[in-house]
Amino acid sequence: MHKLPAWIKIVLLFIFGTVFFFISPYACIILMVLLTVYTLNIGISLQEQLHCLKPVAYYAILLYTVSLMNKMVIPQKQDIVLCIRLTVALQTTSLIFFTTSPLELRSGIECIETAIRKSLPVSKKAQFSELFSFFLLFLPMVIKTWQQLEYSWKARGGKNTPRKILVLFPILLSLCMHKVWTTERAVRNRETHTSQQ
């Protein structure tokens, strides 16, 4: 899986992501087991896998809450089937992200985008892959910056109150905007330098 080109992984993700919603739920359960075993085999722990499936767990809780509000204690069959399909889809997505670096993902998307643009009367520059690379950089950066601010807040005796959000959020926004601006300038300078060579 690690050696598979990134653009092939991305194409397979879209294909499988669609197929999972049309095949039998029993086939999805078998795929869940196979994906879990394979992912364990390549060195990804069960805890990491379960962590990636948290969104499905939250969605399942939401669906069951709605069922309870409608006075249905037993979960609905269609809700269970939907959660199974979402679990397989999320497992596949997580596997691809576990085995592909952000740089490989960008090059894969750029490869696909370039091939599509060649067949269309549009600009040949792969703009979407560039935006996607910024997106990949931005999310971990926001999480890391927020964690650093939280550590500083707690080190100074701050508590988990609404005041923490009111104080830290403007700082988070300011720091993230500065880092995005710095990164964007670095990319533009690199592009300018490359074009001049």
N, C-alpha and C positions, 0 to 999 in steps of 0.2 A: 504493500500500500504506500509506503514511503517513497518508493522508486517510481510510482506512477506519475506522469506529468500532471501539473496542477490543472491545466485546461480540461483534461479528460475527467479529473475528479469533479470539477464544477459541472460539466455536462451530465455526468452520471448522477450527481446530486439532484439536478432538476428532473431527470428521467425517473429515478427511484422515488423522489418526493411525490411525483404524480401517480406512479404505479401503486404505491402503498395505500392510496385511497380508493383503489378499485379491486384489489385482490381480497381474498377471503381473510377474515379476522384470524382464523386458525393459522393461515400461512404467515400472518404478521407475528403471531406469538412464537412460531418456530424461528422466524427471522430475528426476533428479539433475543432469543436464547443464543442463536448462532453469533449474533453481533456482540453479545456480552462476553461469550467465550473467546471470540477472536480478539476483542479489545483487551481482555485480560492477558491473552497470549502475547500481545505486542508490548506489554509492560504498563498498561494503564490500569490503575487500581479500581476496585469496585466502588470505593468511596468517591473517586473522581467522576466515575460514570454517573453515580446517583446524584452528585452535585449538579451535573449538566441537565439532569431530568427534573430539576426543581420546578421549572415553569409548567410542566405537565401536571405535577402534583398540585400546584396552586390552582390550575384550571379545573382539575378533577374536584377539588374542594368547592370551587365556585359552582360547578354543575350540580354537585350533591346538595349544596345549600339551596339552590333554586328548586330542586326536587322536594326538599323538606318544606319549603315555603308553600309548595303546592300539595302538601300533605301526602307525599310519596316517600316512604321510609326506605324502600328497596330501590337501589340505583337503577336507572333506566338502561335498558339494553343498548340503545343507540349511543348513550353517553359513554358506556364502557368501551364500546367498539371504537368510538372516536378517540378516546384516550389511548387505546392500544395503537391505533394508527399514528397518532401524534408522537407516541413514545418511540416507535420504529423510525419515524422521520427524523426526530431529534437525535436519536442514537447515530444515525447515518451522518447527519450534519456534524455532530461532535467528533466522530471518527475522522472526518475530513479535516477539521480544524486541528485535531490532535496531531495529525500526520503531515500537516502542511504549514509552512511558516508564512507570516504576512507577506514577505517578499515574493514567495512562490505564488501565493494567491493573487497578488497584484499582476505578476507576469502572466499568469493563467488567464485572468480577466482581460488583460491587455491583448493577449493573443486572440481570444475570441472576438473582442471588440474590433480589432484591426481587420480580421477576416470578414466580419459583417460590414464594416465601413467600406471595404474594397468593392463590395457588390452594390453599394448605394451611392447616389450622387450627393454625398456630404463630405465634410472635412475628414481628412484621413488621420487626424490626430486623435489618439485614444484618450479622450477627456474623462470618460466615466471611470476608467481604471485609476486615473490620477485622483479623482474625488474619493474613490473607494479606499485608496491607500491612506489618504488623510483621515478617513473615517476609522480605519483600523488603528491608526496611531492615536486618534483623539480619545476613544473609549478607555483604553488602559491608562492614558495620561490623566483623565478626569478622575478615575478611581484611585490612582496612586496619589494624586494631589489632595483629594478629599481625605484619604487615610492619613497623610502627613499633617493636615490641618486638625484632624481629630486627635492625633497623638499630642500635638502641641496644646490643644484645648484641654485635654485630660491632664497633661503634665502641669498645667497652671491651675488645676483644681476645678475646671469647668465640669458642669453636669449635663446630662442628657435632657435638656429642656428646650422648649421652642426658641428660647433666646440663642441657643447654640446655632440653630439654622439661620436666624436673623443676622448673627454676627459673621458666621463663616461663609455663608453663600455668596455675598458680594466679593469676598476675598477669593473664593474659588473661581468665580466668574472672571475676575481681573487676571488672576494667574493663568487660567486656561487661555484667555484671549491673547495674552502676551506670548505664551508658548506656541499657539497656533500661528501667530504673526511671525515669530522667529523661524518656525519650521517652513512656512510658506516662502519667506525671503530666501532661506537656504536653498530650497528647491528651485526657485526662479534663478538664483545666482548660478546654480549648478547647470541648469538648462542653457543659460546664456554662455557659460564657459564651454559647454559641450558643442554648442552651435558655432562657436568661434574657432574651434580646433579643425 
